[in-house]
Amino acid sequence: MGADLAVWPWPQRPDVTGLQRTRTPKVKAQSGHVPVYAFSVTTGNHLHLESGLEHDLVRELDRHPDVTWLVAQPCRLRLPAKRRGGRVEHTPDLLSRHDDGTVRLWDVRPTGRQDEDFRLKVRLTAEACAEVGWSHEVFTGWSRVRRVNLMWIHGFRRPMPWYPGSLSLLHEHLEGQGTIADVLELDAGGGHVVSAMWHGIWSGQIDCDLDAPLTQATPIVVHQPEVVTA
C-alpha cells in the first residue's frame, strides 16, 4: 500500500485473488461515510470497506454462488486524462470475480453525489476494463425495503448443522412452494426450521421477492436440496 504498491502493465492482468487493498479507509470530518470492517463468506476473511453503501453491495454479492472472489480497493488506475499536477488516478471501490471468468470493477456512489469528476473517472475506467476483457459497473444503492431485507438475511449467512435437514423438510412439506406463515407453523418452537428458511433465502436455495416487505404472506419457492455424496 502507498509506496509499496506493485506496478504492472494494464494488459498483463494479475491473478485477482492475490490482490490486496491499495489503501486503508479512514474517517474524515464531515466525510458523510463510515468505514466498515465486514466479513465475507466468499473470501473467508474481512474486507475493509469505505462506506455503508459499499457494505450494501457486498451483502448482495456475497450471497451469490457465482461470485467466487471479492477485493476492496483492488487497484489504483492511472487513467488517460490529465489535470493540473499530473495524470488522473482512480481507485475503484470493489472487484468481483465470477465463476464464468468475468472480472468486474465496481464504483459505489449515490446518484446525487456523482459529479463531473466522478463521471469522467467512471467513463475512463469502463474503457480500460473493456481493453482487458473486464467489465465495470456503478452501484448507486438499493431501495430501502431491499436494503433492510438484505441486512436481515445477512444475519443467517453462516451455515449451521441443521440447515440441510431442515431445508429438505421444508421442500418435502411445502412440495416446493408456500408462504413464510407455512414455515412458522412447521417449526416446532426451537427456531431451527425458521432459521434454515432465512439461510435458504440468503443462499438462493429459497426464492422470494426481496424488493417487497417480508411478511407471513410472502410466497417462497424452496428448491430441491442438493444431494451431498461422500
C-alpha positions as YAML, in Angstrom:
chain: A
units: angstrom
residues:
- id: 1
  name: MET
  ca: [0.00, 0.00, 0.00]
- id: 2
  name: GLY
  ca: [1.18, 3.51, -0.63]
- id: 3
  name: ALA
  ca: [4.84, 3.39, -1.65]
- id: 4
  name: ASP
  ca: [4.70, -0.42, -1.54]
- id: 5
  name: LEU
  ca: [2.18, -0.70, -4.39]
- id: 6
  name: ALA
  ca: [3.25, -3.06, -7.17]
- id: 7
  name: VAL
  ca: [3.06, -1.72, -10.73]
- id: 8
  name: TRP
  ca: [2.02, -3.83, -13.69]
- id: 9
  name: PRO
  ca: [1.26, -3.00, -17.34]
- id: 10
  name: TRP
  ca: [-2.51, -2.95, -17.63]
- id: 11
  name: PRO
  ca: [-2.79, -5.69, -20.32]
- id: 12
  name: GLN
  ca: [-0.90, -8.09, -18.03]
- id: 13
  name: ARG
  ca: [-3.84, -8.97, -15.84]
- id: 14
  name: PRO
  ca: [-2.81, -10.39, -12.45]
- id: 15
  name: ASP
  ca: [-4.42, -13.22, -10.50]
- id: 16
  name: VAL
  ca: [-7.12, -11.20, -8.74]
- id: 17
  name: THR
  ca: [-7.06, -13.50, -5.71]
- id: 18
  name: GLY
  ca: [-3.59, -12.14, -4.99]
- id: 19
  name: LEU
  ca: [-4.68, -8.50, -4.96]
- id: 20
  name: GLN
  ca: [-4.86, -6.59, -1.68]
- id: 21
  name: ARG
  ca: [-6.45, -3.26, -0.91]
- id: 22
  name: THR
  ca: [-4.46, -0.29, -2.15]
- id: 23
  name: ARG
  ca: [-5.44, 1.97, 0.72]
- id: 24
  name: THR
  ca: [-6.89, 1.80, 4.22]
- id: 25
  name: PRO
  ca: [-10.26, 3.57, 4.63]
- id: 26
  name: LYS
  ca: [-10.12, 6.48, 7.05]
- id: 27
  name: VAL
  ca: [-12.75, 8.63, 8.71]
- id: 28
  name: LYS
  ca: [-12.59, 12.32, 7.84]
- id: 29
  name: ALA
  ca: [-14.53, 15.18, 9.39]
- id: 30
  name: GLN
  ca: [-17.82, 15.72, 7.55]
- id: 31
  name: SER
  ca: [-16.96, 12.89, 5.13]
- id: 32
  name: GLY
  ca: [-20.53, 11.59, 5.13]
- id: 33
  name: HIS
  ca: [-19.50, 7.94, 5.37]
- id: 34
  name: VAL
  ca: [-18.09, 5.50, 7.92]
- id: 35
  name: PRO
  ca: [-15.64, 2.70, 7.06]
- id: 36
  name: VAL
  ca: [-16.83, -0.88, 7.62]
- id: 37
  name: TYR
  ca: [-14.81, -3.96, 8.53]
- id: 38
  name: ALA
  ca: [-17.04, -6.66, 7.02]
- id: 39
  name: PHE
  ca: [-16.59, -10.43, 6.98]
- id: 40
  name: SER
  ca: [-17.06, -12.07, 3.57]
- id: 41
  name: VAL
  ca: [-18.27, -15.65, 3.25]
- id: 42
  name: THR
  ca: [-16.92, -15.69, -0.31]
- id: 43
  name: THR
  ca: [-13.32, -14.98, 0.69]
- id: 44
  name: GLY
  ca: [-13.38, -16.26, 4.26]
- id: 45
  name: ASN
  ca: [-11.83, -13.05, 5.58]
- id: 46
  name: HIS
  ca: [-12.68, -9.42, 6.28]
- id: 47
  name: LEU
  ca: [-12.97, -6.63, 3.74]
- id: 48
  name: HIS
  ca: [-12.08, -3.04, 4.63]
- id: 49
  name: LEU
  ca: [-14.92, -1.09, 3.04]
- id: 50
  name: GLU
  ca: [-15.12, 2.67, 2.87]
- id: 51
  name: SER
  ca: [-18.85, 3.14, 3.47]
- id: 52
  name: GLY
  ca: [-22.13, 1.54, 4.40]
- id: 53
  name: LEU
  ca: [-23.14, 1.75, 0.76]
- id: 54
  name: GLU
  ca: [-20.21, -0.47, -0.19]
- id: 55
  name: HIS
  ca: [-21.34, -2.86, 2.55]
- id: 56
  name: ASP
  ca: [-24.80, -2.93, 0.95]
- id: 57
  name: LEU
  ca: [-23.23, -4.07, -2.32]
- id: 58
  name: VAL
  ca: [-21.07, -6.70, -0.61]
- id: 59
  name: ARG
  ca: [-24.12, -8.13, 1.20]
- id: 60
  name: GLU
  ca: [-25.69, -8.82, -2.18]
- id: 61
  name: LEU
  ca: [-22.60, -10.11, -3.97]
- id: 62
  name: ASP
  ca: [-21.52, -12.27, -1.02]
- id: 63
  name: ARG
  ca: [-24.69, -14.36, -1.23]
- id: 64
  name: HIS
  ca: [-24.46, -15.17, -4.94]
- id: 65
  name: PRO
  ca: [-22.89, -18.58, -5.67]
- id: 66
  name: ASP
  ca: [-21.49, -17.32, -9.00]
- id: 67
  name: VAL
  ca: [-19.30, -14.79, -7.16]
- id: 68
  name: THR
  ca: [-16.01, -16.51, -6.38]
- id: 69
  name: TRP
  ca: [-13.82, -13.66, -5.08]
- id: 70
  name: LEU
  ca: [-14.08, -10.10, -3.75]
- id: 71
  name: VAL
  ca: [-11.39, -7.45, -3.20]
- id: 72
  name: ALA
  ca: [-11.95, -3.95, -1.81]
- id: 73
  name: GLN
  ca: [-9.97, -1.03, -3.32]
- id: 74
  name: PRO
  ca: [-8.23, -3.57, -5.61]
- id: 75
  name: CYS
  ca: [-6.04, -1.28, -7.71]
- id: 76
  name: ARG
  ca: [-5.10, 2.30, -8.49]
- id: 77
  name: LEU
  ca: [-5.55, 3.18, -12.15]
- id: 78
  name: ARG
  ca: [-3.57, 5.85, -13.97]
- id: 79
  name: LEU
  ca: [-6.15, 6.99, -16.48]
- id: 80
  name: PRO
  ca: [-5.53, 8.64, -19.90]
- id: 81
  name: ALA
  ca: [-6.52, 12.13, -18.77]
- id: 82
  name: LYS
  ca: [-4.54, 14.97, -17.28]
- id: 83
  name: ARG
  ca: [-5.24, 17.70, -14.82]
- id: 84
  name: ARG
  ca: [-3.07, 20.20, -13.04]
- id: 85
  name: GLY
  ca: [-0.44, 18.18, -11.21]
- id: 86
  name: GLY
  ca: [-0.36, 15.14, -13.49]
- id: 87
  name: ARG
  ca: [-2.37, 12.15, -14.68]
- id: 88
  name: VAL
  ca: [-5.82, 11.38, -13.30]
- id: 89
  name: GLU
  ca: [-5.75, 8.44, -10.90]
- id: 90
  name: HIS
  ca: [-8.70, 6.42, -9.66]
- id: 91
  name: THR
  ca: [-9.20, 3.59, -7.17]
- id: 92
  name: PRO
  ca: [-12.36, 1.53, -7.80]
- id: 93
  name: ASP
  ca: [-14.23, 0.52, -4.67]
- id: 94
  name: LEU
  ca: [-14.57, -3.21, -5.26]
- id: 95
  name: LEU
  ca: [-13.57, -6.06, -7.56]
- id: 96
  name: SER
  ca: [-15.67, -9.19, -8.03]
- id: 97
  name: ARG
  ca: [-14.70, -12.36, -9.86]
- id: 98
  name: HIS
  ca: [-17.40, -14.71, -11.15]
- id: 99
  name: ASP
  ca: [-17.43, -18.41, -11.94]
- id: 100
  name: ASP
  ca: [-17.68, -17.77, -15.69]
- id: 101
  name: GLY
  ca: [-14.35, -15.95, -15.55]
- id: 102
  name: THR
  ca: [-15.86, -12.46, -15.55]
- id: 103
  name: VAL
  ca: [-13.98, -9.84, -13.53]
- id: 104
  name: ARG
  ca: [-15.91, -6.69, -12.67]
- id: 105
  name: LEU
  ca: [-14.71, -3.43, -11.14]
- id: 106
  name: TRP
  ca: [-17.30, -1.51, -9.13]
- id: 107
  name: ASP
  ca: [-17.60, 2.16, -8.27]
- id: 108
  name: VAL
  ca: [-20.01, 2.91, -5.46]
- id: 109
  name: ARG
  ca: [-21.69, 6.29, -5.15]
- id: 110
  name: PRO
  ca: [-25.28, 7.56, -4.78]
- id: 111
  name: THR
  ca: [-26.71, 9.17, -7.91]
- id: 112
  name: GLY
  ca: [-26.95, 12.58, -6.25]
- id: 113
  name: ARG
  ca: [-23.22, 12.63, -5.46]
- id: 114
  name: GLN
  ca: [-21.95, 11.76, -8.93]
- id: 115
  name: ASP
  ca: [-20.19, 14.92, -10.09]
- id: 116
  name: GLU
  ca: [-18.34, 15.63, -13.33]
- id: 117
  name: ASP
  ca: [-15.03, 14.36, -11.94]
- id: 118
  name: PHE
  ca: [-16.61, 11.06, -10.89]
- id: 119
  name: ARG
  ca: [-18.33, 10.60, -14.26]
- id: 120
  name: LEU
  ca: [-15.01, 11.16, -16.06]
- id: 121
  name: LYS
  ca: [-13.29, 8.53, -13.94]
- id: 122
  name: VAL
  ca: [-16.17, 6.10, -14.47]
- id: 123
  name: ARG
  ca: [-16.03, 6.52, -18.25]
- id: 124
  name: LEU
  ca: [-12.27, 6.05, -18.43]
- id: 125
  name: THR
  ca: [-12.36, 3.10, -16.03]
- id: 126
  name: ALA
  ca: [-15.05, 1.40, -18.11]
- id: 127
  name: GLU
  ca: [-12.94, 1.91, -21.24]
- id: 128
  name: ALA
  ca: [-9.86, 0.50, -19.50]
- id: 129
  name: CYS
  ca: [-11.83, -2.56, -18.36]
- id: 130
  name: ALA
  ca: [-13.06, -3.19, -21.91]
- id: 131
  name: GLU
  ca: [-9.45, -3.23, -23.12]
- id: 132
  name: VAL
  ca: [-8.63, -6.27, -20.97]
- id: 133
  name: GLY
  ca: [-11.97, -8.09, -21.12]
- id: 134
  name: TRP
  ca: [-13.16, -6.98, -17.70]
- id: 135
  name: SER
  ca: [-16.41, -5.15, -17.02]
- id: 136
  name: HIS
  ca: [-17.33, -2.12, -14.94]
- id: 137
  name: GLU
  ca: [-20.46, -1.09, -13.08]
- id: 138
  name: VAL
  ca: [-21.61, 1.77, -10.86]
- id: 139
  name: PHE
  ca: [-23.64, 0.82, -7.79]
- id: 140
  name: THR
  ca: [-25.94, 3.57, -6.50]
- id: 141
  name: GLY
  ca: [-27.78, 1.69, -3.75]
- id: 142
  name: TRP
  ca: [-30.83, -0.47, -3.11]
- id: 143
  name: SER
  ca: [-34.37, 0.53, -2.27]
- id: 144
  name: ARG
  ca: [-34.98, 0.92, 1.46]
- id: 145
  name: VAL
  ca: [-37.02, -2.32, 1.53]
- id: 146
  name: ARG
  ca: [-34.39, -4.43, -0.24]
- id: 147
  name: ARG
  ca: [-31.62, -2.97, 1.90]
- id: 148
  name: VAL
  ca: [-33.45, -3.89, 5.12]
- id: 149
  name: ASN
  ca: [-34.25, -7.38, 3.82]
- id: 150
  name: LEU
  ca: [-30.61, -7.98, 2.87]
- id: 151
  name: MET
  ca: [-29.46, -6.83, 6.29]
- id: 152
  name: TRP
  ca: [-31.89, -9.27, 7.92]
- id: 153
  name: ILE
  ca: [-30.97, -12.40, 5.94]
- id: 154
  name: HIS
  ca: [-27.28, -11.44, 6.17]
- id: 155
  name: GLY
  ca: [-27.51, -12.45, 9.84]
- id: 156
  name: PHE
  ca: [-28.23, -16.05, 8.78]
- id: 157
  name: ARG
  ca: [-25.38, -16.48, 6.29]
- id: 158
  name: ARG
  ca: [-23.32, -18.78, 8.49]
- id: 159
  name: PRO
  ca: [-24.05, -22.49, 7.77]
- id: 160
  name: MET
  ca: [-25.45, -24.47, 10.68]
- id: 161
  name: PRO
  ca: [-25.50, -28.28, 11.06]
- id: 162
  name: TRP
  ca: [-29.30, -28.48, 11.00]
- id: 163
  name: TYR
  ca: [-29.80, -26.45, 7.83]
- id: 164
  name: PRO
  ca: [-29.60, -29.30, 5.25]
- id: 165
  name: GLY
  ca: [-32.13, -31.43, 7.10]
- id: 166
  name: SER
  ca: [-34.46, -28.51, 7.77]
- id: 167
  name: LEU
  ca: [-34.34, -27.38, 4.13]
- id: 168
  name: SER
  ca: [-35.13, -30.92, 2.99]
- id: 169
  name: LEU
  ca: [-38.07, -30.96, 5.41]
- id: 170
  name: LEU
  ca: [-39.29, -27.64, 4.05]
- id: 171
  name: HIS
  ca: [-39.11, -28.82, 0.46]
- id: 172
  name: GLU
  ca: [-40.97, -32.03, 1.26]
- id: 173
  name: HIS
  ca: [-43.63, -30.43, 3.46]
- id: 174
  name: LEU
  ca: [-44.35, -27.47, 1.19]
- id: 175
  name: GLU
  ca: [-43.98, -29.52, -2.00]
- id: 176
  name: GLY
  ca: [-41.68, -26.81, -3.30]
- id: 177
  name: GLN
  ca: [-43.68, -23.69, -2.50]
- id: 178
  name: GLY
  ca: [-45.68, -21.99, 0.22]
- id: 179
  name: THR
  ca: [-45.50, -18.90, 2.43]
- id: 180
  name: ILE
  ca: [-43.45, -17.74, 5.39]
- id: 181
  name: ALA
  ca: [-46.54, -18.46, 7.53]
- id: 182
  name: ASP
  ca: [-46.35, -22.12, 6.47]
- id: 183
  name: VAL
  ca: [-42.77, -22.27, 7.72]
- id: 184
  name: LEU
  ca: [-43.71, -20.70, 11.04]
- id: 185
  name: GLU
  ca: [-46.41, -23.34, 11.51]
- id: 186
  name: LEU
  ca: [-43.96, -26.14, 10.70]
- id: 187
  name: ASP
  ca: [-41.33, -25.01, 13.19]
- id: 188
  name: ALA
  ca: [-41.52, -26.93, 16.46]
- id: 189
  name: GLY
  ca: [-40.63, -23.88, 18.54]
- id: 190
  name: GLY
  ca: [-36.84, -24.10, 18.55]
- id: 191
  name: GLY
  ca: [-36.42, -21.87, 15.54]
- id: 192
  name: HIS
  ca: [-34.42, -24.43, 13.59]
- id: 193
  name: VAL
  ca: [-36.72, -24.53, 10.57]
- id: 194
  name: VAL
  ca: [-37.26, -20.76, 10.57]
- id: 195
  name: SER
  ca: [-33.53, -20.01, 10.71]
- id: 196
  name: ALA
  ca: [-32.96, -22.54, 7.92]
- id: 197
  name: MET
  ca: [-35.54, -20.68, 5.84]
- id: 198
  name: TRP
  ca: [-33.69, -17.38, 6.29]
- id: 199
  name: HIS
  ca: [-30.40, -19.04, 5.40]
- id: 200
  name: GLY
  ca: [-32.03, -20.63, 2.37]
- id: 201
  name: ILE
  ca: [-33.22, -17.22, 1.19]
- id: 202
  name: TRP
  ca: [-29.74, -15.78, 1.75]
- id: 203
  name: SER
  ca: [-28.03, -18.60, -0.16]
- id: 204
  name: GLY
  ca: [-30.56, -18.75, -3.01]
- id: 205
  name: GLN
  ca: [-31.89, -22.18, -2.07]
- id: 206
  name: ILE
  ca: [-35.22, -20.47, -1.41]
- id: 207
  name: ASP
  ca: [-36.64, -17.81, -3.72]
- id: 208
  name: CYS
  ca: [-38.72, -14.87, -2.53]
- id: 209
  name: ASP
  ca: [-39.18, -11.24, -3.53]
- id: 210
  name: LEU
  ca: [-36.63, -9.23, -1.57]
- id: 211
  name: ASP
  ca: [-37.91, -5.99, -3.10]
- id: 212
  name: ALA
  ca: [-41.15, -6.31, -1.11]
- id: 213
  name: PRO
  ca: [-41.59, -6.33, 2.69]
- id: 214
  name: LEU
  ca: [-41.24, -9.81, 4.19]
- id: 215
  name: THR
  ca: [-44.46, -10.81, 5.93]
- id: 216
  name: GLN
  ca: [-46.18, -14.06, 6.83]
- id: 217
  name: ALA
  ca: [-48.00, -13.87, 3.49]
- id: 218
  name: THR
  ca: [-44.75, -13.67, 1.48]
- id: 219
  name: PRO
  ca: [-44.63, -16.51, -1.09]
- id: 220
  name: ILE
  ca: [-41.49, -18.66, -1.13]
- id: 221
  name: VAL
  ca: [-40.19, -21.33, -3.51]
- id: 222
  name: VAL
  ca: [-37.98, -24.00, -1.93]
- id: 223
  name: HIS
  ca: [-35.61, -25.67, -4.38]
- id: 224
  name: GLN
  ca: [-34.75, -29.32, -4.23]
- id: 225
  name: PRO
  ca: [-31.77, -29.57, -1.85]
- id: 226
  name: GLU
  ca: [-28.57, -30.81, -3.42]
- id: 227
  name: VAL
  ca: [-27.61, -34.38, -2.59]
- id: 228
  name: VAL
  ca: [-24.22, -34.44, -0.90]
- id: 229
  name: THR
  ca: [-22.22, -37.62, -1.64]
- id: 230
  name: ALA
  ca: [-19.12, -38.83, 0.11]
...
